[in-house]
Amino acid sequence: MAAPHTTRTASTVTVICRMPAGLVLDLYDAGELAARAGASTPVMAPPKPTASVRLNGAKADPRYHARDNVLLGMGGRTEVDASFWQAWTAQNPHFLPLVNGLIFAQPRAQDASAELAERGQHRSGLEGLEPKSLPGVTPFAKDVA
């Protein structure tokens, strides 16, 4: 079965997320946050986002196979409105996954795939451990009947 066709306009960017399960990006109204911070009594309810985008994670990469669980070089691709991405990165410039390159965006899908190929060979720290290379761990011997 063919993959669903997504329409792409000049106002979108391709966001790559190397985190295994993906990420939800929330955009908040800066004025509302400032009013909450300056209120005389604390506001205990969480702020409501004005817009949200769910990023596909590395497990959504078409090359990912659950049996092997190899995430190195994988990244989920999501088409995001360019104005949302610009506003979100301006609102969250010190967000560690953004700073460390676990999420990044390019205007063209080919450029995003090329950047993933460059960054993908560097470990993100979120990959699973290789059980055969753990020090002090020996696998059980197979029972012989």
Secondary structure, DSSP 8 states (H G I E B T S, - for coil): ---------TTEEEEEE-STT-EEEEE--HHHHHHHHT-SS---S----SEEEEE--GGGSTT--TTT---TT--EEEEEEHHHHHHHHHH-TT-HHHHTTSEEEESSHHHHHHHHHHHTTS--S-S---GGG-TT---------
